[in-house]
Amino acid sequence: MLNIERFLEKYYSPDEPIILACSTWPDSMYLLYEILKTPYKDNLVACYFNHKLRDEADNEEKWLENLWEKMWFKVEVWYAYIKDIQKLYPSKSLEELAREKRYAFLNAILNIYESKYIITAHHLDDKIETFFHNLLRWTKLTWLINMTENSWSILRPLLNLEKSEILKYLDENKLEYYIDETNKDNTITRNKLRNTIIPEFYEINSAFKKNLEKTMNYFEELKKFLDEEIEKFIWENNYFEIEKFNNLSSLLQKEIIRYIYFKTNWNSTIWLSENNILEVLKFINWPAWKSIKEIWKMKLNKEKKKIYFK
């Protein structure tokens, strides 16, 4: 199982606040209980965000607040009526808005406590579900990797653990947690993957989760290699020469566009589509001597034989 103390030693100073995204469900509660067993227990700040989408959420919030009185850790709670907010942003899904508001809350707590990281309880099953979810759509290498232990301000110490291992530990040790009943709703794509499709792979090969984990780790190494090659090409400049760009492989050209977009859009490629990449490739070789191409926060300036970006 997880050696959480060694993990915390790797990223935290002895007196640094530990900001934990806590849903009260098995994964985050397992992480909370494990942290409370370490010398870092007095640093723990469990953060609960109530989306006001489920009646049970109010009970979960109260239960967590009662738990801290028994076990002596800090709790921060906030809420937002996501359905009402969605009326203002009809183009966004409930899931997308919920995630935005939740992370806005977590980042605010991060700043208040002057800590460096938010710890989340994503585990191997989450990573696999996200892999298949992204695979169903056009996706990029980044999305096939999808989760790493240290992603800027996000730490994920449970990525090597399967959900079954977490549940077994909690139940054997009679540790309390809540269950999200909405996870049983198979009209939601991610739930259908979790409840009906992924178990079919398990029946074919009971080791498939660990095998897929190795594949995703391989993709991560591949992306690291590509990023190193891209950095060699760009160096410290904020431009590249069109002729040299055209001499690169098609894969590396597309990955350079992905890399620039990532760096100029808050370290995310979430809105970068295949059509966007093709548009940029066409823009780079458009005969005009001077022109501008913008995709979200990525701004490309073409001047004679160079592409400048910022």
Residue frames as qw, qx, qy, qz and C-alpha x, y, z in Angstrom:
[[0.000, 0.887, 0.463, 0.000, 0.00, 0.00, 0.00],
 [0.253, 0.843, -0.015, 0.474, 0.88, 3.68, -0.01],
 [0.592, -0.315, -0.311, 0.674, 3.72, 5.09, 2.10],
 [0.071, 0.911, 0.302, 0.272, 2.17, 8.53, 2.49],
 [0.476, -0.816, 0.071, 0.320, 4.78, 9.79, 4.97],
 [0.588, -0.164, 0.448, 0.653, 7.57, 9.25, 2.45],
 [0.301, 0.636, 0.513, 0.492, 5.45, 10.96, -0.21],
 [0.183, -0.959, -0.211, -0.041, 4.84, 14.00, 2.01],
 [0.588, -0.597, 0.217, 0.501, 8.53, 14.23, 2.91],
 [0.565, 0.214, 0.488, 0.630, 9.28, 14.47, -0.81],
 [0.148, 0.640, 0.418, 0.627, 7.10, 17.56, -1.36],
 [0.349, -0.859, -0.212, -0.310, 6.48, 19.32, 1.97],
 [0.179, 0.454, -0.564, 0.666, 8.46, 21.08, 4.66],
 [0.258, -0.192, -0.872, 0.369, 7.62, 19.94, 8.23],
 [0.068, 0.446, 0.514, -0.729, 5.30, 22.89, 8.98],
 [0.170, 0.092, -0.452, -0.871, 3.74, 23.45, 5.54],
 [0.627, 0.202, 0.407, -0.633, -0.09, 23.22, 5.31],
 [0.142, 0.000, 0.926, 0.349, -1.34, 20.17, 3.37],
 [0.510, 0.261, 0.044, -0.818, -4.39, 21.11, 1.28],
 [0.195, 0.058, 0.971, 0.128, -6.45, 17.98, 0.61],
 [0.503, -0.002, -0.329, -0.799, -9.40, 17.97, -1.81],
 [0.115, 0.022, 0.940, -0.321, -11.85, 15.88, 0.20],
 [0.462, -0.150, -0.490, -0.724, -15.16, 14.56, -1.14],
 [0.601, -0.263, 0.552, -0.515, -15.81, 12.21, 1.85],
 [0.921, 0.243, -0.166, -0.254, -15.87, 9.32, -0.68],
 [0.954, -0.232, 0.053, 0.183, -13.54, 6.30, -0.29],
 [0.716, 0.427, -0.069, 0.549, -10.51, 7.65, -2.19],
 [0.073, 0.705, -0.209, 0.674, -10.13, 10.99, -0.41],
 [0.704, -0.622, 0.129, -0.319, -11.08, 9.52, 2.96],
 [0.952, -0.036, -0.063, 0.297, -8.41, 6.83, 2.57],
 [0.501, 0.502, -0.155, 0.688, -5.88, 9.59, 1.90],
 [0.315, -0.738, 0.126, -0.584, -7.14, 11.65, 4.85],
 [0.883, -0.458, 0.045, -0.089, -6.87, 8.69, 7.26],
 [0.869, 0.149, -0.088, 0.464, -3.37, 7.90, 5.99],
 [0.241, 0.649, -0.172, 0.701, -2.15, 11.49, 6.45],
 [0.550, -0.695, 0.101, -0.452, -3.53, 11.50, 10.01],
 [0.956, -0.248, -0.037, 0.153, -1.21, 8.56, 10.79],
 [0.681, 0.356, -0.106, 0.631, 1.89, 10.65, 9.97],
 [0.396, -0.396, -0.271, 0.783, 3.78, 13.46, 11.78],
 [0.036, 0.129, 0.314, 0.940, 2.13, 15.80, 9.22],
 [0.134, -0.570, -0.809, -0.050, -1.34, 15.29, 10.74],
 [0.152, -0.690, -0.352, 0.614, -1.41, 18.75, 12.35],
 [0.078, -0.315, 0.371, 0.870, -0.77, 20.33, 8.92],
 [0.140, 0.325, 0.867, 0.350, -3.85, 18.80, 7.29],
 [0.327, 0.328, 0.147, -0.874, -6.54, 21.05, 5.80],
 [0.279, 0.303, 0.892, 0.189, -9.44, 18.99, 4.36],
 [0.202, 0.273, -0.115, -0.933, -11.36, 21.01, 1.76],
 [0.291, 0.404, 0.867, 0.002, -14.94, 20.15, 0.86],
 [0.177, 0.154, -0.250, -0.939, -16.79, 21.85, -1.99],
 [0.376, 0.410, 0.779, -0.290, -20.57, 21.42, -2.08],
 [0.053, 0.049, 0.582, 0.810, -21.92, 21.75, -5.65],
 [0.445, 0.246, 0.409, -0.758, -25.53, 21.70, -4.36],
 [0.484, 0.210, -0.634, -0.565, -26.34, 19.02, -6.94],
 [0.570, -0.153, -0.807, -0.029, -27.16, 16.19, -4.51],
 [0.591, -0.690, -0.099, -0.405, -29.21, 16.15, -1.32],
 [0.903, -0.277, -0.195, 0.264, -26.58, 13.92, 0.28],
 [0.512, 0.479, -0.195, 0.685, -23.91, 16.60, -0.11],
 [0.311, -0.720, 0.151, -0.602, -25.20, 18.59, 2.87],
 [0.901, -0.423, 0.033, -0.092, -24.94, 15.46, 5.04],
 [0.848, 0.198, -0.128, 0.475, -21.41, 14.78, 3.79],
 [0.179, 0.675, -0.179, 0.693, -20.40, 18.34, 4.63],
 [0.578, -0.656, 0.164, -0.457, -21.77, 18.09, 8.20],
 [0.978, -0.183, -0.044, 0.091, -20.23, 14.64, 8.69],
 [0.678, 0.380, -0.201, 0.597, -16.77, 15.90, 7.71],
 [0.090, -0.688, 0.218, -0.686, -17.11, 18.87, 10.07],
 [0.804, -0.511, 0.099, -0.287, -18.09, 16.50, 12.90],
 [0.947, 0.073, -0.141, 0.279, -15.16, 14.23, 12.09],
 [0.420, 0.570, -0.297, 0.640, -12.60, 16.99, 12.47],
 [0.458, -0.679, 0.220, -0.530, -13.86, 17.63, 16.00],
 [0.951, -0.285, 0.107, -0.047, -12.99, 14.02, 16.86],
 [0.896, 0.112, 0.098, 0.418, -9.73, 13.72, 14.94],
 [0.307, -0.817, 0.061, 0.485, -8.39, 17.29, 15.13],
 [0.459, 0.072, 0.461, 0.756, -7.68, 18.42, 11.59],
 [0.154, 0.415, 0.036, -0.896, -8.69, 21.64, 9.86],
 [0.375, 0.486, 0.767, 0.188, -11.69, 21.76, 7.52],
 [0.110, 0.342, -0.136, -0.923, -12.54, 24.37, 4.89],
 [0.340, 0.470, 0.814, 0.033, -15.99, 24.24, 3.25],
 [0.184, 0.347, -0.146, -0.908, -17.56, 26.23, 0.42],
 [0.466, 0.423, 0.776, -0.038, -20.51, 25.79, -1.91],
 [0.177, 0.297, -0.320, -0.882, -22.00, 27.00, -5.21],
 [0.669, 0.394, 0.514, -0.364, -25.34, 26.33, -6.88],
 [0.301, -0.230, 0.699, 0.607, -23.88, 24.89, -10.08],
 [0.287, 0.527, 0.769, 0.222, -27.22, 24.44, -11.86],
 [0.057, 0.925, 0.270, -0.263, -28.02, 28.12, -11.38],
 [0.241, -0.662, 0.410, 0.579, -24.56, 29.13, -12.58],
 [0.423, 0.092, 0.777, 0.456, -24.98, 26.97, -15.70],
 [0.293, 0.802, 0.518, -0.055, -27.91, 29.16, -16.77],
 [0.018, -0.913, 0.159, 0.376, -25.37, 31.95, -17.21],
 [0.018, -0.561, 0.742, 0.367, -23.01, 29.69, -19.21],
 [0.866, 0.206, 0.237, -0.389, -25.29, 27.40, -21.30],
 [0.679, 0.572, -0.453, -0.076, -22.41, 26.26, -23.53],
 [0.082, 0.470, -0.816, 0.324, -20.63, 24.64, -20.55],
 [0.679, -0.231, -0.683, -0.139, -21.54, 21.27, -19.08],
 [0.653, -0.716, -0.010, -0.247, -22.41, 20.81, -15.40],
 [0.913, -0.196, -0.028, 0.356, -19.27, 18.69, -14.97],
 [0.533, 0.434, -0.018, 0.726, -17.06, 21.38, -16.49],
 [0.195, -0.753, 0.020, -0.629, -18.54, 24.17, -14.37],
 [0.818, -0.569, -0.054, -0.067, -18.40, 22.05, -11.22],
 [0.841, -0.012, -0.054, 0.538, -14.71, 21.38, -11.81],
 [0.286, 0.599, -0.012, 0.748, -13.98, 25.07, -12.50],
 [0.423, -0.748, 0.021, -0.511, -15.68, 26.25, -9.30],
 [0.906, -0.403, -0.069, 0.105, -14.16, 23.46, -7.21],
 [0.757, 0.098, -0.050, 0.644, -10.62, 24.26, -8.33],
 [0.049, 0.712, -0.011, 0.701, -11.21, 28.00, -7.91],
 [0.676, -0.688, 0.004, -0.264, -12.07, 27.23, -4.27],
 [0.923, -0.211, -0.015, 0.321, -9.06, 24.94, -3.82],
 [0.562, 0.406, -0.033, 0.720, -6.68, 27.49, -5.32],
 [0.228, -0.786, 0.019, -0.574, -8.09, 30.19, -3.07],
 [0.824, -0.564, 0.034, -0.033, -7.43, 27.97, -0.02],
 [0.844, 0.131, -0.028, 0.520, -3.94, 27.26, -1.38],
 [0.269, 0.613, -0.062, 0.740, -3.22, 31.01, -1.44],
 [0.510, -0.753, -0.003, -0.416, -4.77, 31.67, 1.97],
 [0.875, -0.460, 0.122, 0.088, -2.64, 29.00, 3.64],
 [0.131, 0.850, -0.493, -0.129, 0.42, 29.86, 1.51],
 [0.748, -0.176, 0.632, 0.103, 1.05, 26.27, 0.51],
 [0.027, 0.446, -0.648, -0.617, 2.46, 25.00, -2.80],
 [0.188, 0.013, -0.911, -0.368, 0.21, 22.03, -3.60],
 [0.741, -0.062, 0.141, -0.654, -3.31, 20.68, -3.67],
 [0.120, -0.176, 0.976, 0.034, -3.46, 16.93, -3.01],
 [0.734, 0.088, -0.137, -0.659, -6.17, 14.98, -4.83],
 [0.615, -0.204, 0.739, -0.185, -7.16, 11.32, -4.38],
 [0.743, 0.476, -0.285, -0.376, -7.14, 10.28, -8.05],
 [0.655, -0.323, 0.683, 0.030, -6.19, 6.61, -8.28],
 [0.204, -0.195, 0.817, 0.503, -5.31, 4.15, -11.04],
 [0.287, 0.518, 0.805, 0.040, -8.95, 3.44, -11.92],
 [0.151, 0.864, 0.182, -0.445, -9.56, 7.18, -12.41],
 [0.090, -0.599, 0.546, 0.579, -6.56, 7.38, -14.71],
 [0.247, 0.078, 0.907, 0.333, -7.76, 4.39, -16.77],
 [0.258, 0.708, 0.634, -0.174, -11.31, 5.75, -17.02],
 [0.094, 0.845, -0.076, -0.522, -9.97, 9.09, -18.23],
 [0.217, -0.337, 0.754, 0.520, -7.73, 7.31, -20.75],
 [0.242, 0.346, 0.874, 0.239, -10.71, 5.53, -22.33],
 [0.151, 0.817, 0.429, -0.355, -12.95, 8.59, -22.05],
 [0.024, 0.755, -0.303, -0.582, -10.41, 10.64, -24.03],
 [0.271, -0.151, 0.847, 0.431, -9.74, 7.79, -26.44],
 [0.359, 0.575, 0.733, -0.051, -13.39, 7.89, -27.55],
 [0.248, 0.940, 0.105, -0.209, -12.80, 11.40, -28.86],
 [0.637, 0.599, -0.195, 0.444, -9.96, 12.84, -30.91],
 [0.622, -0.773, 0.020, 0.124, -7.20, 13.19, -28.38],
 [0.318, 0.804, -0.454, 0.218, -3.61, 14.20, -27.90],
 [0.660, 0.135, -0.654, 0.345, -0.75, 12.34, -26.27],
 [0.058, -0.311, 0.477, -0.820, -1.11, 14.59, -23.22],
 [0.688, -0.190, 0.087, -0.695, -4.67, 13.36, -22.67],
 [0.877, 0.037, -0.473, -0.078, -3.67, 9.71, -22.95],
 [0.396, 0.170, -0.641, 0.635, -1.22, 10.31, -20.12],
 [0.372, -0.666, -0.429, -0.484, -3.91, 12.50, -18.44],
 [0.586, -0.790, 0.045, -0.174, -2.68, 12.30, -14.83],
 [0.625, 0.371, -0.510, 0.460, 0.77, 12.41, -13.28],
 [0.591, -0.428, -0.519, 0.444, 2.01, 12.37, -9.68],
 [0.241, -0.587, -0.127, 0.763, 3.12, 16.01, -9.82],
 [0.321, 0.577, 0.513, 0.548, 1.30, 18.29, -12.23],
 [0.052, 0.599, -0.019, 0.799, 2.23, 21.87, -11.34],
 [0.279, -0.390, 0.457, -0.750, 0.23, 22.60, -8.16],
 [0.881, -0.133, -0.035, -0.453, -1.58, 19.23, -8.12],
 [0.032, -0.407, 0.905, -0.117, -0.19, 16.17, -6.34],
 [0.865, -0.024, -0.182, -0.466, -1.71, 12.70, -6.83],
 [0.187, -0.522, 0.815, -0.171, -0.16, 10.14, -4.48],
 [0.702, 0.028, 0.636, -0.320, -2.66, 7.33, -5.19],
 [0.584, 0.543, -0.339, -0.499, -2.07, 6.77, -8.92],
 [0.272, 0.329, -0.902, -0.063, -0.51, 3.35, -8.36],
 [0.265, 0.070, 0.844, -0.461, -3.45, 2.09, -6.28],
 [0.231, -0.294, -0.761, -0.530, -6.57, 0.42, -7.63],
 [0.488, -0.400, 0.017, -0.776, -9.97, 1.38, -6.24],
 [0.866, -0.237, -0.414, -0.152, -10.49, -2.19, -5.02],
 [0.609, 0.064, -0.518, 0.598, -7.33, -1.93, -2.87],
 [0.077, -0.307, 0.239, -0.918, -8.58, 1.28, -1.29],
 [0.698, -0.325, -0.172, -0.614, -12.03, -0.13, -0.51],
 [0.836, -0.109, -0.524, 0.123, -10.56, -3.33, 0.91],
 [0.396, 0.146, -0.488, 0.764, -8.31, -1.36, 3.28],
 [0.302, -0.309, 0.126, -0.893, -11.12, 0.92, 4.47],
 [0.801, -0.258, -0.281, -0.461, -13.55, -1.94, 5.06],
 [0.776, -0.031, -0.560, 0.289, -11.02, -4.18, 6.79],
 [0.325, 0.041, -0.451, 0.830, -10.11, -1.34, 9.15],
 [0.135, -0.713, -0.680, 0.107, -13.76, -0.27, 9.63],
 [0.188, -0.274, 0.006, 0.943, -13.05, 3.28, 8.48],
 [0.336, 0.687, 0.547, -0.341, -16.04, 5.44, 7.58],
 [0.103, -0.167, 0.454, 0.869, -16.73, 7.01, 4.19],
 [0.557, 0.492, 0.299, -0.599, -19.60, 8.05, 1.95],
 [0.450, 0.153, 0.762, 0.441, -20.59, 6.61, -1.44],
 [0.252, 0.360, -0.168, -0.882, -21.65, 8.80, -4.36],
 [0.593, 0.326, 0.711, -0.192, -24.87, 7.18, -5.63],
 [0.502, 0.752, -0.055, -0.423, -24.72, 9.15, -8.89],
 [0.063, -0.530, 0.792, 0.296, -21.82, 6.92, -9.93],
 [0.463, 0.157, 0.871, -0.045, -24.41, 4.23, -10.67],
 [0.505, 0.709, 0.213, -0.445, -26.04, 6.33, -13.40],
 [0.615, -0.057, 0.613, 0.492, -24.83, 4.70, -16.63],
 [0.415, 0.842, 0.324, 0.116, -26.31, 7.45, -18.81],
 [0.116, -0.928, 0.316, 0.159, -23.14, 9.34, -17.88],
 [0.739, 0.547, -0.392, 0.022, -20.30, 8.24, -20.19],
 [0.106, 0.568, -0.726, 0.373, -17.65, 7.95, -17.50],
 [0.630, -0.206, 0.574, -0.481, -19.97, 5.84, -15.31],
 [0.920, 0.302, 0.003, -0.249, -20.78, 3.51, -18.21],
 [0.526, 0.591, -0.584, 0.182, -17.06, 3.03, -18.80],
 [0.162, -0.462, 0.717, -0.495, -16.51, 2.34, -15.10],
 [0.646, -0.075, 0.549, -0.525, -19.48, 0.07, -14.49],
 [0.876, 0.314, 0.282, -0.235, -19.95, -1.90, -17.70],
 [0.695, 0.678, -0.240, 0.022, -17.13, -1.55, -20.24],
 [0.083, 0.703, -0.662, 0.247, -13.89, -1.59, -18.21],
 [0.680, -0.283, 0.612, -0.289, -14.96, -4.67, -16.18],
 [0.915, 0.382, 0.055, -0.115, -15.10, -6.58, -19.51],
 [0.444, 0.701, -0.518, 0.207, -11.36, -5.97, -19.95],
 [0.361, -0.525, 0.667, -0.386, -10.80, -7.25, -16.44],
 [0.897, 0.032, 0.353, -0.262, -12.57, -10.51, -17.33],
 [0.799, 0.562, -0.202, 0.068, -10.25, -10.98, -20.31],
 [0.638, 0.270, -0.442, 0.570, -7.10, -10.22, -18.32],
 [0.538, -0.762, -0.343, 0.108, -7.20, -9.57, -14.56],
 [0.571, -0.407, 0.036, 0.713, -3.84, -7.76, -14.82],
 [0.410, 0.635, 0.385, 0.530, -4.98, -5.34, -17.52],
 [0.188, -0.974, -0.116, -0.042, -5.04, -2.29, -15.20],
 [0.568, -0.645, 0.325, 0.396, -1.39, -2.68, -14.24],
 [0.622, 0.175, 0.521, 0.557, -0.52, -3.42, -17.88],
 [0.218, 0.836, 0.348, 0.365, -2.32, -0.28, -19.05],
 [0.389, -0.899, 0.049, 0.197, -0.55, 1.68, -16.33],
 [0.631, -0.303, 0.436, 0.566, 2.78, 0.62, -17.88],
 [0.440, 0.528, 0.509, 0.519, 1.53, 1.73, -21.32],
 [0.056, -0.964, -0.211, -0.151, 0.53, 5.15, -19.97],
 [0.540, -0.719, 0.227, 0.374, 3.92, 5.47, -18.27],
 [0.613, 0.084, 0.504, 0.603, 5.51, 4.72, -21.65],
 [0.221, 0.802, 0.399, 0.386, 3.40, 7.50, -23.22],
 [0.336, -0.933, -0.027, 0.130, 4.62, 9.82, -20.48],
 [0.614, -0.406, 0.397, 0.549, 8.25, 9.01, -21.33],
 [0.481, 0.429, 0.533, 0.549, 7.47, 9.57, -25.02],
 [0.008, 0.943, 0.276, 0.188, 5.93, 12.98, -24.30],
 [0.492, -0.785, 0.161, 0.341, 8.94, 13.94, -22.17],
 [0.613, -0.068, 0.494, 0.613, 11.24, 13.02, -25.07],
 [0.307, 0.680, 0.483, 0.458, 9.14, 15.05, -27.54],
 [0.205, -0.968, -0.143, 0.022, 9.13, 18.07, -25.22],
 [0.576, -0.565, 0.308, 0.504, 12.91, 17.89, -24.92],
 [0.514, 0.229, 0.545, 0.622, 13.21, 17.82, -28.72],
 [0.090, 0.867, 0.406, 0.276, 10.82, 20.77, -29.00],
 [0.383, -0.890, 0.017, 0.245, 12.79, 22.78, -26.46],
 [0.597, -0.239, 0.428, 0.635, 15.96, 22.14, -28.47],
 [0.356, 0.523, 0.543, 0.553, 14.20, 23.49, -31.55],
 [0.100, -0.921, -0.289, -0.241, 12.77, 26.58, -29.86],
 [0.509, 0.157, -0.386, 0.753, 15.67, 27.15, -27.47],
 [0.173, -0.486, -0.495, 0.699, 15.08, 30.26, -25.38],
 [0.050, -0.002, -0.325, -0.944, 13.63, 32.22, -28.27],
 [0.439, 0.417, 0.579, -0.546, 9.97, 33.07, -28.68],
 [0.603, 0.598, -0.181, -0.496, 10.08, 32.29, -32.39],
 [0.696, -0.108, 0.654, 0.275, 11.05, 29.63, -34.91],
 [0.128, 0.447, -0.519, -0.718, 12.13, 29.76, -38.56],
 [0.798, 0.299, 0.138, -0.504, 9.53, 28.49, -41.02],
 [0.624, 0.513, -0.570, -0.152, 12.02, 26.71, -43.26],
 [0.075, 0.324, -0.887, 0.320, 13.51, 24.73, -40.35],
 [0.578, 0.057, 0.537, -0.612, 9.99, 23.96, -39.08],
 [0.796, 0.396, -0.113, -0.444, 9.01, 22.52, -42.48],
 [0.466, 0.472, -0.748, 0.014, 12.03, 20.22, -42.44],
 [0.313, -0.232, 0.790, -0.474, 10.76, 18.51, -39.28],
 [0.066, -0.216, -0.962, -0.153, 8.56, 15.42, -39.24],
 [0.367, -0.490, -0.425, -0.666, 4.80, 15.93, -39.33],
 [0.653, -0.518, -0.534, 0.139, 4.55, 14.55, -35.78],
 [0.484, -0.260, -0.251, 0.797, 7.08, 17.00, -34.37],
 [0.017, -0.291, -0.237, -0.927, 5.41, 19.93, -36.18],
 [0.520, -0.563, -0.471, -0.436, 2.07, 19.10, -34.56],
 [0.684, -0.464, -0.435, 0.357, 3.69, 18.58, -31.17],
 [0.330, 0.037, -0.096, 0.938, 5.40, 21.99, -31.39],
 [0.289, -0.438, -0.290, -0.800, 1.99, 23.60, -31.89],
 [0.696, -0.519, -0.489, -0.085, 0.63, 21.58, -28.97],
 [0.625, -0.225, -0.345, 0.663, 3.60, 22.63, -26.80],
 [0.112, 0.192, 0.013, 0.975, 3.23, 26.35, -27.59],
 [0.484, -0.505, -0.390, -0.599, -0.51, 26.19, -26.95],
 [0.729, -0.422, -0.499, 0.204, 0.12, 24.42, -23.63],
 [0.496, -0.127, -0.256, 0.820, 2.62, 27.05, -22.49],
 [0.036, -0.165, -0.094, -0.981, 0.36, 29.97, -23.45],
 [0.588, -0.385, -0.364, -0.612, -2.93, 28.55, -22.09],
 [0.548, -0.545, 0.411, -0.484, -2.22, 28.00, -18.39],
 [0.091, -0.344, 0.934, -0.026, -0.51, 24.66, -19.00],
 [0.613, 0.277, 0.661, -0.333, -3.56, 23.07, -20.59],
 [0.030, 0.127, -0.712, -0.690, -4.45, 21.71, -24.03],
 [0.332, 0.338, 0.804, -0.359, -8.12, 21.16, -23.21],
 [0.483, 0.707, 0.265, -0.444, -9.53, 23.33, -26.03],
 [0.056, 0.572, -0.631, -0.521, -6.93, 22.48, -28.68],
 [0.847, 0.297, 0.359, -0.255, -8.60, 20.49, -31.47],
 [0.676, 0.050, 0.558, 0.478, -7.20, 18.68, -34.49],
 [0.368, 0.799, 0.367, 0.302, -8.72, 21.37, -36.72],
 [0.228, -0.959, 0.100, 0.136, -6.91, 24.03, -34.70],
 [0.604, -0.436, 0.510, 0.431, -3.59, 22.32, -35.36],
 [0.568, 0.388, 0.574, 0.445, -4.34, 22.00, -39.08],
 [0.124, 0.963, 0.221, 0.087, -5.31, 25.69, -39.16],
 [0.368, -0.837, 0.293, 0.281, -1.96, 26.66, -37.64],
 [0.643, -0.107, 0.593, 0.472, -0.02, 24.47, -40.09],
 [0.426, 0.683, 0.476, 0.353, -1.84, 26.17, -42.96],
 [0.108, -0.991, -0.049, 0.059, -1.21, 29.60, -41.41],
 [0.569, -0.582, 0.385, 0.434, 2.55, 28.91, -41.09],
 [0.474, -0.006, 0.642, 0.603, 2.85, 28.22, -44.83],
 [0.310, 0.848, 0.420, -0.090, 0.38, 30.85, -46.02],
 [0.623, 0.399, 0.146, 0.657, 2.13, 33.06, -48.59],
 [0.121, -0.953, -0.095, -0.260, 1.45, 36.31, -46.72],
 [0.491, 0.431, -0.443, 0.614, 4.61, 37.96, -45.38],
 [0.008, -0.139, 0.563, -0.815, 2.94, 39.30, -42.25],
 [0.596, -0.377, -0.437, -0.558, -0.15, 37.98, -40.45],
 [0.258, -0.320, 0.671, -0.617, -1.54, 36.93, -37.04],
 [0.640, -0.194, -0.686, -0.289, -3.20, 33.72, -35.83],
 [0.268, -0.347, 0.581, -0.686, -4.89, 33.43, -32.42],
 [0.668, -0.248, -0.668, -0.218, -6.35, 30.34, -30.73],
 [0.627, -0.692, -0.338, 0.120, -7.51, 31.09, -27.20],
 [0.359, -0.886, 0.139, 0.257, -4.45, 32.57, -25.47],
 [0.677, -0.117, 0.457, 0.565, -1.97, 31.39, -28.09],
 [0.335, 0.898, 0.041, -0.283, -1.01, 34.26, -30.40],
 [0.730, -0.018, 0.421, 0.538, 1.22, 33.59, -33.42],
 [0.204, 0.880, -0.074, -0.422, 2.77, 36.42, -35.42],
 [0.807, 0.245, 0.354, 0.405, 4.16, 35.71, -38.87],
 [0.048, 0.929, -0.176, -0.323, 6.87, 38.11, -39.95],
 [0.347, 0.660, -0.616, -0.255, 8.72, 37.27, -43.16],
 [0.680, 0.208, -0.699, -0.072, 10.30, 33.85, -42.55],
 [0.169, 0.098, -0.807, 0.558, 9.67, 33.52, -38.83],
 [0.525, -0.582, -0.513, -0.351, 6.78, 32.66, -36.51],
 [0.044, 0.313, -0.549, 0.774, 6.77, 34.55, -33.21],
 [0.561, -0.480, -0.640, -0.212, 4.62, 33.33, -30.33],
 [0.026, 0.250, -0.538, 0.804, 3.61, 34.55, -26.88]]
